Amino acid sequence: MPIRMTGINSGMDTESIIKDLVKVKSAKKEKLVKEQTKLEWKQEAWKELNAKVYGFYTKSLSNLRFKSDFMKKATKVSDDSIASVVTGVNAVDGVQQMKVVSLAKSGYLTGGEITATGATTLESLGVVSSGQEFKFDLVTGDPTDSTKQTRETITLQAGATVDDFVKALKDKGLNASFDTVNGRFFISSAKSGAAANFELRDVGADTTSSLAKLGLDYEATGTTGVAKAHKIDGQDAEITLNGATFKSANNTFDINGLTITVNKESTETITLTTAQDTDGIYDMVKNFLKEYNAIINEMDKLYNADSAKGYEPLTDEERDALSEKEIEKWEDKIKQAILRKDDTLNTVSGAMKLIMSQGISVNGKQMYLSDFGINTLGYFNSPDNERNAYHIDGDSDDINTMNNEDKLRTAIAKDPDSVVSFFTGLADALYTKVGDMMKRTEYSSSFTLYDDLLMKKDYDEYKDRIAKEEAKITAFEDRYYKKFGAMETALASLQAKDSAVAGLFNM
């Protein structure tokens, strides 16, 4: 930008004069900027609302369309400290008797205390003679049935250390470590159950005397001078269900649609009662209505917002004259009304309300939400912008309807199939309608309720129009600077002549 020297000879504040002239000329540009800003805020408001509707569409509505998501079963356990149950859809209704005989355990060996570190050689501990290999057997499998056991000889080379011994056990799939602070080996099977149990034995024998110098003699010899190790055998969990015995390598059993997890052994017989999960059906309906209400209330609030007439986005000059809090309050007033009386919003919310009120055919009978005690509160009983929200009679969380007769729970208890058929049909109808409104068009992207592509086009056009107005303003401004510059040059020339003439008379 060229340096402009103005008002030097004329004494006029030409900078302010030109600024005022340009300000009048800038009115059109400022109007375009304000319109572009409001369009940007409208895009943001629609984007936020569209995300909520899309989430409702892809999650709640999508899931509720299928009976399998509704028709869930639950199993009540008479003592849930003993066992817990996850119920599959194929579980059989009824009451079963169960007793927990034993819990699954991992094989665990806690060594006796020895004086060593990881680098200590087995030779120095007297396990082997100088230059000899160390061999021992690892026996794995059910400790109560030798036919289900396997035996493998492990060989450590001469000079092997405590760390080498630990590594050899780890290489065979055991958890193993040597605690130098306590001077003990800690060895366990990687899994629970009898099949994962392990034993350390002398090669070809059923004793552990050769391992005594490592503190791993868990048989009552007491002759080695080293504290006896402690061994816990791995075992299966065992339950009796309706008199039949079941075993599991862990504490979980999958039996006829039930996933039973046992927590403790008990001589007590407990009951498992499996039935249709009526609470689950009720909760799904309640959550669906809660999400629908949140969206429809927001739409009504946006559509019925107070007018922001007289409020326009602030210019830079106007913003400079206000505090941050004042600016925020001013702009919030406009943003809150940005979708007021919006035609697209009215179309979307109206379509959703219509689906909810039309009813669904169930077994040849037309049924409505009101048949299940689900209604709006009415015009005079509802808060503003909540007149299209639905409330469930007898809902303990709803102060408006909590004392009414609970028709929904009664219907679920008497005829869950009809309840599920109604709500899957309602969800499917709403899903289809919202999906149709979110289809891609010439003016909107896929899964979009509003004309986002058209808005982007309009926004870009504003950018072009604003740029053209800025170019006109710059040209206008330059023209006046040139005129005032010419005036200053003429005045400078005249002043120079006057000074010359005055100089002649003073000679």
Secondary structure, DSSP 8 states (H G I E B T S, - for coil): ------STTT---HHHHHHHHHHHHTHHHHHHHHHHHHHHHHHHHHHHHHHHHHHIIIIIIHHHTSHHHH--EEEEES-TTTEEEEE-TT---EEEEEEEEE--BEEEEE-------TT-BTTTTTSS-TT--EEEEEEEE-TT-GGGEEEEEEEE-TT-BHHHHHHHHHHTT-EEEEETTTTEEEEEEEEESGGG-EEEE-TTSS--GGGGGGT---SS---SSS---EEE--B-EEEEETTEEEEESSSEEEETTEEEEE-S--SS-EEEEEEE-HHHHHHHHHHHHHHHHHHHHHHHHHHT----TT-----HHHHHTS-HHHHHHHHHHHHHTTTTT-HHHHHHHHHHHHHHHH-EEETTEEE-GGGGTEE---TTTS-TT-TT--EETT-TT-TTTTTS--HHHHHHHH-HHHHHHHHHHHHHHHHHHHHHHTS--SSS-TT-SS-HHHHHHHHHHHHHHHHHHHHHHHHHHHHHHHHHHHHHHHHHHHHHHHHHHHHHHT-
